[in-house]
Amino acid sequence: MNISQLKKEFVKIYGGDESDIRVFASPGRVNLIGEHTDYNGGYVFPAALKMNTTVLARKRDDDIIRLKATDLENIVEADIKKLDSYKGIKWGDYQIGVMYILSEAGYTIVGADLLYHDTVPHGSGLSSSAANEVSTALCFATLSNEKNGKNEKVDMIEMAKISQKAEREYAGVNCGIMDQFASSMGKENHAIFLDCKTLDFSLVPLDLGNKKIVISNTNKKHALGSSKYNERRAECEKGLEILKSAMPEKNFLGEISKEEFDTHKHLITDEVILKRVTHVIEEDDRVLRAVDALKCGDIETFGKLMNSSHDSLRDNYEVSCFELDTMVDEARKIKGVIGSRMTGAGFGGCTVSIVDGASVDEYIEKVGKNYEEKTGIKPDFYVTETGDGGKEIL
């Protein structure tokens, strides 16, 4: 649905007219390389998409917030004075969690009617959750500033931090900052080179020449909160604790160079912990080399690093699955594929591939056919366009 249609749907649900409806949007993201490094204080290289969460909002005169999604029947109702009491509800806890964290940060939460419309596929690894969080944060921060007479632009880096905190403390997913940062700070035709330790970042032009970014959705859903995400994080923390015996000044795995790790990795005697840490250290190094390659126009090297990333996620971090591996294996059989890897937390969701423009149709036809034959699941494909971060649509 376009904005005009969404406003009509809003009025149909909540009444009134369209004159006082505000519209905010924030995108999903695809991570080109740098997986499971963000919560380890490492480097990532995501790009915001033109798939997004759009939220329509109208202020109310009471302390009630009503939330509805265009693809769900029920309206969720929340009391501003009890925002901490909605954890674990079937839908709406991510958004209400953001409102709660905003209120804890000093923002004034106002009553509102809300309608959400998602074009980011849920459970795909393209971070529909961050798109929901950041659009909600931007909406309520904007309304709060207006209520308090603050004529200032919303700080989108702060919105990323608040959204991450909501997902971690309210929804219970111990996530890193990458998804929310990309959703907040993305720019069309650019990727974000982000140091997750410091939040220092640069926007890198995404000049792929005649190559296209193709996202392949395995349509095997992943539930991040119930996956082994938190287990992997705990394993990394254990590895860091061991390495700190030789490098006490290090606070994140992302602060440890490949050379330093090679010197001290013998300290990790647990094979599983060693594999997890090896992935993080080497993935950080891959990100640095991949960004340099892209800046130099060396797409072939960029693609090889993407391939190595997936292999490590499969073998060392063990967050891939049969469906993701099948999609990547079939992609790599296509002559025009420069590189292909899983993207997102894993255990389902999407892959990202760089494909010669002339090979895209062949890619979609052959990979789709072979994947479905081997898995019994019909995939979806998106030839991706990058987009801007969160904003109000005027």
C-alpha positions, 0 to 999 in steps of 0.5 A: 500500500502507498501512503495515500492508501495507508492513510485511508486505512488508518481513517477506516480503523480509527476514524477522523480524517487524514489531516492530523496523521503523521507518517514515519518510516525506517528501513530494513538492512542487508549486511554485506559482510561482518556477521556476528561481529557487532556485539563483539565490538568489531566492524560491520558493513551494512546498507539500508534498504528501500524495504521499510516499516512505515508507521502512521500516527495521530496524537490522542488526548489521553494516556492510551496508545493503540497499535495495529498492523496492516496484516494483523486483525487485532488492535493492541492497547497500552497505557502510558503509565504501565509501559513496563508491563507489556513484555512478552505480548504476541505482537507490539512488545518491540514497539512498546519497549521502545516507548518505555526506554524513551520514557526512561531516557526523559522523553514524554510519551504521548497517547497515540493511535498507530498503524504499522505497515511492513515491507521488510519480510519478517524472519528474513534476516533483513531486520524487520525488528530494527525497522519497527523499533527505529520508526517507533523511536523517531515517531515518539521522539518527534512528538515528545520534542513538539509537546515540550516545545523543542524545535530540534532535529531528532538525534538518529544515533540516539534513536539507534541506541534506544532501539537497541536497548529496547530489544535487549532489555525489553524484548530479551534479545542480546543484540548488537547495534548494527541493525538499528544503526543502519536503520537510523543512519543509512544513505541511498547508494551507500553502505555504512562502515561502522566500528561498533566499539566507538560508533565511528562510521563512514558512508562508503559509495556502493559503486558496483558498476554493472553488478547487482545486489540480489537478496535471496529469501530461503523462506525458512523463518528464524526466531532470533530470540529463540535461536542460539544467538544469546548462546553464541554471545556467551561463548564469545564472552568466554573466549574474551575472558580467556584471552584477557589473561594475556591481554588484560587491556582488551575489552572486546574481541573486536580490539584484538588483531588477527596477529595478536590472536594468532599469538595467543589463541593456544590459550583457548583449549575448548574447541568450540570456543576457539571456533567461535572466536576464530570466526569473529577475529577473522571476520573483522579482518575480512570487513577491513579488507572488503571495504578497502577492496570496494573503495578500490573498485576490486569487486572480485576480491570483495566477492571472495571475502563474502564467500569466505565469510559464509564458509566461516559462519557455517563451519566456525560460528555454526549459525547457518543451516541446510537451507542457507547453505543450499541457497549459497551453493546453488548461487555459486554455480552461476557464472555471473555470481561474484560472491554469496553469503548468508546475511543476518543472525542465521538459522534461516532468513536470507542470503546476499549475492553480488551478481553480474547484471546480465546474469540476474535472470539466470540466477533467479531462474536456476537458483530458485528452481534448484533450491526448491527441488532440494528443500521443498520451499519456494524462495523469493528474490529481491534485486536490491536498491539501497535507501535512506535511514529513518525519517518523517515522510511529509 
